[in-house]
Amino acid sequence: MARIIPQPGILEIAPYVGGQSRIEGMAEVVKLSSNENPFGPSDKARAAFARTVHTLHRYPSTDHAELRAAIGEVHRVDPARVICGVGSDEIISFLCYAYAGPGTEVIHTEHGFSMYRISALGAGATPVEVPEKARVVDVDAILSACTDRTRLVFIANPGNPTGTMVPMHDIERLAASLPGQVLLVLDGAYAEYAEGFDGGARLVESRDNVVMTRTFSKLYGLGGLRIGWGYGPAPVIDVLNRIRGPFNLSQTQLETAEAAVRDTDYAERCRSENARLRAWMVEALNRLGVATDASFANFVLARFAGQAQAEACEAYLQTQGLIVRKVAGYKLPQALRITVGDEPSCRRVVHAIGQFLEGEE
């Protein structure tokens, strides 16, 4: 008897699990598990969001022209080559649906964002994992893994959950050395936090095999609205728009994101405060003997003596009302990813880690 079964690869997907936000029995917690902007969206974005209540009965635009124009103006990119989506996750999925499929391979790195593998499997492609080198993407390992079946290579830069960066000259070498049928996708969810980094936009403009994705969920504090965008060669963006739903973003999302991206003074204040507190956290954790790489994102990766110590520390932090992220699922069982929150939160979590370590002595 015939059975109703999903496409090959679907049942290999482990559902994505987001950062924890609650602790049983505690009403007041400090959430440092999802890399959210502790200051939230700007006042201008909040005001734009409120105004849209009057037009909820209207369909949104299908071309996202005003938001794309704002993105183009602020990020100095061609708005005609911008596509908007439900978070950058949707752009990642579009790329897999459009360019991968059964019989093809999608490369991601050892500690790369789990949606690369999930989206590849969803499209029927085979995900191929390559090792990193000391928690940094290894360009040579990627090139060695390429075959005639490779269609996409995903790199987060800065990386998540590592916070490390690949130098641009290595990214340029990778783009120039990939087989002709391969698209390089630069996931820039945290690009705004890296001083002077354009996320790869100029590389996109100089080549026909590079796509960049970005998000409003981090620096702009709009994680709850799910808005992202991509920038790529005109033929690629044309293909992606052919599979994009006509009303994939609401008018509320579009207008709020436009106000957010145009409020450059607020974005710069958030970026500056993150850089200050991030540097303090890295130094403070290293002084405690908790190995922490220099981070270029809005979180730090704290590495402990082993998995048991990391899990024990995470459990202790929860008793103090502090939620951080275990990253064993990213092949970093000895580490905890800690969002850079506001100053009281940063000082509180570092102090609590110090207390935990003292209790172990």
C-alpha positions as CSV (number, residue, x, y, z in Angstrom):
1,M,0.0,0.0,0.0
2,A,1.3,3.4,-1.0
3,R,2.4,5.7,1.8
4,I,2.5,9.5,2.0
5,I,6.2,10.4,2.5
6,P,8.2,13.6,2.3
7,Q,10.9,14.4,-0.1
8,P,14.3,12.8,0.5
9,G,16.4,14.7,3.0
10,I,13.5,16.2,5.0
11,L,13.5,13.6,7.7
12,E,17.2,14.1,8.2
13,I,16.6,17.7,9.4
14,A,16.7,18.2,13.2
15,P,14.4,21.1,13.8
16,Y,16.1,24.4,14.7
17,V,16.1,25.2,18.4
18,G,16.4,28.9,19.3
19,G,18.0,30.4,22.3
20,Q,16.3,29.7,25.6
21,S,14.3,32.6,27.0
22,R,12.8,31.3,30.3
23,I,14.0,29.7,33.5
24,E,11.5,27.6,35.4
25,G,10.4,29.3,38.5
26,M,12.0,32.6,37.7
27,A,10.0,35.6,36.7
28,E,13.0,37.9,36.1
29,V,15.8,36.7,33.9
30,V,18.6,38.2,31.8
31,K,18.5,36.7,28.3
32,L,22.0,36.5,26.7
33,S,21.3,33.6,24.5
34,S,20.0,34.9,21.1
35,N,22.4,37.8,20.2
36,E,19.6,40.4,20.4
37,N,20.3,44.1,20.6
38,P,19.7,44.9,24.4
39,F,18.6,48.4,23.5
40,G,15.9,47.3,21.1
41,P,14.9,49.2,17.9
42,S,15.3,53.0,17.6
43,D,12.5,55.4,18.5
44,K,12.1,56.1,14.8
45,A,11.5,52.5,14.0
46,R,9.1,52.1,16.9
47,A,7.1,55.1,15.6
48,A,7.0,53.7,12.1
49,F,5.8,50.4,13.5
50,A,3.0,52.2,15.4
51,R,1.8,54.1,12.3
52,T,1.2,51.0,10.3
53,V,-1.7,50.0,12.5
54,H,-3.9,52.2,10.3
55,T,-3.1,50.2,7.1
56,L,-3.3,46.6,8.4
57,H,-6.2,45.9,6.0
58,R,-4.1,46.8,3.0
59,Y,-1.8,44.4,1.1
60,P,1.8,45.5,1.2
61,S,3.8,46.3,-1.9
62,T,5.2,43.4,-3.8
63,D,8.5,45.0,-5.0
64,H,9.7,46.4,-1.6
65,A,10.9,49.5,-3.6
66,E,11.1,51.9,-0.7
67,L,13.0,49.6,1.6
68,R,15.4,48.6,-1.1
69,A,16.0,52.2,-1.9
70,A,16.8,52.9,1.7
71,I,19.1,49.9,1.9
72,G,20.8,51.1,-1.2
73,E,21.3,54.6,0.1
74,V,22.6,53.7,3.5
75,H,24.8,50.7,2.5
76,R,25.9,52.2,-0.9
77,V,24.6,49.3,-3.0
78,D,22.4,49.1,-6.1
79,P,18.8,48.8,-4.9
80,A,17.9,46.9,-8.1
81,R,20.2,44.1,-7.0
82,V,18.7,43.9,-3.5
83,I,16.1,41.2,-2.5
84,C,14.2,41.3,0.8
85,G,13.0,38.4,2.8
86,V,11.6,37.0,6.0
87,G,15.0,37.3,7.8
88,S,18.1,36.4,6.0
89,D,17.0,32.8,6.6
90,E,14.5,33.1,3.8
91,I,17.2,34.3,1.4
92,I,19.3,31.3,2.3
93,S,16.4,29.0,1.6
94,F,15.7,30.8,-1.8
95,L,19.3,30.2,-2.8
96,C,19.1,26.5,-2.0
97,Y,15.8,26.0,-3.8
98,A,17.0,27.9,-6.8
99,Y,20.5,26.5,-7.2
100,A,20.8,23.2,-5.3
101,G,18.7,20.1,-5.4
102,P,19.0,16.3,-5.7
103,G,22.4,15.2,-6.9
104,T,24.1,18.4,-5.9
105,E,26.1,19.4,-2.8
106,V,26.1,22.5,-0.6
107,I,29.2,23.3,1.5
108,H,29.2,24.7,5.0
109,T,31.8,24.8,7.6
110,E,32.3,22.9,10.9
111,H,30.9,25.6,13.2
112,G,28.6,27.3,10.6
113,F,25.0,28.4,11.1
114,S,22.7,25.4,11.2
115,M,20.3,26.8,8.7
116,Y,22.8,26.1,5.9
117,R,22.5,22.4,6.4
118,I,18.7,22.6,7.0
119,S,18.0,24.6,3.9
120,A,20.3,22.3,1.8
121,L,18.4,19.2,3.0
122,G,15.1,21.0,2.4
123,A,16.0,21.5,-1.2
124,G,17.0,17.8,-1.6
125,A,20.7,18.6,-1.8
126,T,23.6,17.0,0.2
127,P,25.2,19.2,2.8
128,V,29.0,18.8,3.0
129,E,30.7,19.9,6.2
130,V,34.4,21.1,6.1
131,P,36.6,21.7,9.1
132,E,37.6,25.1,10.4
133,K,41.0,26.0,11.7
134,A,41.0,27.2,15.3
135,R,37.4,28.3,14.9
136,V,38.1,30.3,11.7
137,V,36.9,29.3,8.3
138,D,39.6,27.5,6.3
139,V,39.4,28.6,2.7
140,D,41.8,25.8,1.5
141,A,39.6,23.1,3.2
142,I,36.6,24.5,1.3
143,L,38.4,24.4,-2.0
144,S,39.5,20.9,-1.4
145,A,35.9,19.8,-0.7
146,C,34.5,21.3,-4.0
147,T,33.5,18.8,-6.7
148,D,31.5,19.0,-9.9
149,R,28.4,18.5,-7.8
150,T,29.0,21.6,-5.6
151,R,26.6,24.4,-6.2
152,L,26.7,26.7,-3.1
153,V,29.3,27.5,-0.4
154,F,28.0,29.2,2.7
155,I,30.3,31.3,5.0
156,A,29.2,33.4,7.9
157,N,31.5,36.4,8.3
158,P,31.8,37.2,11.2
159,G,31.1,33.6,12.2
160,N,28.3,32.4,14.4
161,P,28.8,31.1,17.1
162,T,32.6,31.7,16.9
163,G,32.6,35.5,16.4
164,T,35.8,35.1,14.3
165,M,36.4,36.7,10.9
166,V,38.0,35.5,7.6
167,P,40.3,38.2,6.2
168,M,38.9,39.7,3.0
169,H,41.9,38.7,0.9
170,D,41.1,35.0,1.8
171,I,37.4,35.5,0.8
172,E,38.6,37.1,-2.5
173,R,40.9,34.2,-3.1
174,L,38.1,31.7,-2.4
175,A,35.7,33.5,-4.8
176,A,38.3,33.5,-7.6
177,S,39.2,29.8,-7.1
178,L,35.7,28.2,-6.9
179,P,34.5,26.1,-9.8
180,G,32.5,27.9,-12.4
181,Q,29.1,26.5,-11.3
182,V,29.5,27.5,-7.6
183,L,27.9,30.5,-5.9
184,L,29.7,31.8,-2.8
185,V,27.2,33.1,-0.2
186,L,28.5,35.5,2.5
187,D,26.2,35.6,5.4
188,G,26.7,39.0,7.0
189,A,24.2,38.8,9.9
190,Y,26.8,40.3,12.1
191,A,28.6,42.4,9.5
192,E,27.6,45.7,11.1
193,Y,29.5,44.9,14.3
194,A,32.8,44.5,12.4
195,E,34.4,48.0,12.2
196,G,34.7,49.2,8.6
197,F,33.4,45.9,7.0
198,D,30.9,46.1,4.2
199,G,29.9,42.4,4.5
200,G,31.3,41.7,1.1
201,A,29.3,44.2,-0.9
202,R,32.2,45.4,-3.0
203,L,33.2,41.8,-3.8
204,V,29.6,41.1,-4.9
205,E,29.9,44.1,-7.3
206,S,33.2,42.9,-8.8
207,R,32.2,39.2,-9.4
208,D,29.3,37.2,-10.8
209,N,29.6,34.3,-8.3
210,V,29.1,36.0,-4.9
211,V,25.9,36.8,-3.0
212,M,25.7,38.6,0.4
213,T,22.9,38.2,2.9
214,R,22.1,40.6,5.8
215,T,19.6,41.0,8.6
216,F,17.6,43.6,10.6
217,S,17.5,41.2,13.6
218,K,20.8,42.1,15.2
219,L,22.1,45.6,15.2
220,Y,18.7,47.1,14.3
221,G,16.9,45.3,17.1
222,L,14.1,43.9,14.9
223,G,14.4,40.2,15.6
224,G,10.7,39.9,16.4
225,L,9.7,41.2,12.9
226,R,11.9,38.9,10.8
227,I,13.3,41.0,8.1
228,G,16.5,40.3,6.0
229,W,17.9,41.2,2.6
230,G,20.4,39.9,0.1
231,Y,22.6,41.5,-2.5
232,G,23.9,39.8,-5.6
233,P,24.5,39.7,-9.3
234,A,21.4,40.9,-11.2
235,P,20.8,37.4,-12.9
236,V,20.8,35.7,-9.4
237,I,18.5,38.3,-7.9
238,D,16.1,37.8,-10.8
239,V,16.1,34.1,-10.2
240,L,15.4,34.5,-6.5
241,N,12.6,36.9,-7.1
242,R,10.9,34.3,-9.3
243,I,10.4,32.0,-6.3
244,R,9.8,34.7,-3.7
245,G,6.2,35.0,-2.5
246,P,4.7,38.3,-3.7
247,F,3.7,39.4,-0.2
248,N,6.5,37.8,1.8
249,L,6.9,41.0,3.9
250,S,4.1,42.9,5.5
251,Q,3.8,46.7,5.3
252,T,4.6,46.8,9.0
253,Q,7.9,45.0,8.3
254,L,8.7,47.1,5.3
255,E,8.1,50.5,7.0
256,T,9.7,49.7,10.3
257,A,12.8,48.3,8.6
258,E,13.1,51.4,6.4
259,A,12.9,53.7,9.4
260,A,15.5,51.5,11.2
261,V,18.1,51.5,8.4
262,R,17.8,55.2,7.9
263,D,18.4,56.0,11.6
264,T,22.2,55.8,11.2
265,D,22.9,57.8,14.4
266,Y,21.1,55.2,16.5
267,A,22.8,52.3,14.7
268,E,26.2,53.8,15.3
269,R,25.5,54.3,19.0
270,C,24.5,50.6,19.3
271,R,27.6,49.5,17.4
272,S,29.9,51.7,19.5
273,E,28.4,50.5,22.8
274,N,28.6,46.8,21.7
275,A,32.3,47.3,20.7
276,R,33.2,48.8,24.1
277,L,31.4,46.1,26.2
278,R,32.6,43.3,23.9
279,A,36.2,44.2,24.4
280,W,35.7,44.5,28.1
281,M,34.0,41.0,28.3
282,V,36.8,39.3,26.2
283,E,39.5,40.8,28.5
284,A,37.6,40.1,31.7
285,L,36.9,36.4,30.7
286,N,40.5,35.9,29.7
287,R,41.6,37.2,33.0
288,L,39.4,34.6,34.7
289,G,41.2,31.9,32.7
290,V,38.2,31.4,30.3
291,A,39.7,31.4,26.8
292,T,37.9,33.8,24.6
293,D,38.8,34.7,21.0
294,A,38.6,38.3,19.8
295,S,35.0,38.7,18.6
296,F,33.7,40.8,15.7
297,A,30.0,40.2,16.4
298,N,27.7,41.0,19.3
299,F,28.6,38.0,21.4
300,V,31.6,36.3,22.8
301,L,32.4,32.6,22.8
302,A,33.7,31.5,26.2
303,R,35.7,28.3,26.1
304,F,36.0,26.2,29.3
305,A,38.2,23.3,30.3
306,G,35.8,20.8,28.8
307,Q,32.1,20.0,28.2
308,A,31.4,19.1,31.8
309,Q,32.7,22.4,33.1
310,A,30.8,24.4,30.4
311,E,27.5,22.6,31.2
312,A,28.1,23.1,35.0
313,C,28.8,26.8,34.5
314,E,25.6,27.2,32.3
315,A,23.6,25.5,35.0
316,Y,25.1,27.8,37.7
317,L,24.3,30.9,35.6
318,Q,20.7,29.8,35.4
319,T,20.5,29.7,39.2
320,Q,21.5,33.4,39.0
321,G,18.8,34.2,36.4
322,L,21.3,34.4,33.5
323,I,20.5,32.6,30.2
324,V,23.4,32.0,27.8
325,R,23.7,29.6,24.9
326,K,25.2,26.1,24.9
327,V,26.7,25.4,21.5
328,A,27.5,21.6,21.6
329,G,25.3,21.4,18.5
330,Y,27.8,23.5,16.7
331,K,30.6,21.1,17.6
332,L,31.8,23.4,20.5
333,P,30.7,21.4,23.6
334,Q,33.3,23.0,25.8
335,A,31.9,26.5,25.0
336,L,29.1,28.9,25.9
337,R,28.0,31.7,23.6
338,I,27.2,34.9,25.5
339,T,25.4,37.9,24.0
340,V,26.9,41.3,24.6
341,G,24.0,42.9,26.6
342,D,23.9,46.2,28.3
343,E,26.6,47.1,30.8
344,P,24.8,45.8,33.9
345,S,24.1,42.5,32.1
346,C,27.7,42.1,30.9
347,R,29.2,42.8,34.4
348,R,26.7,40.5,36.0
349,V,27.4,37.5,33.8
350,V,31.2,37.9,34.0
351,H,30.9,38.2,37.8
352,A,28.8,35.1,38.0
353,I,31.2,33.1,35.9
354,G,34.0,34.2,38.3
355,Q,31.9,33.0,41.2
356,F,31.4,29.7,39.5
357,L,35.1,29.2,39.0
358,E,35.9,30.2,42.5
359,G,33.4,27.5,43.8
360,E,35.2,24.9,41.7
361,E,38.5,25.5,43.5
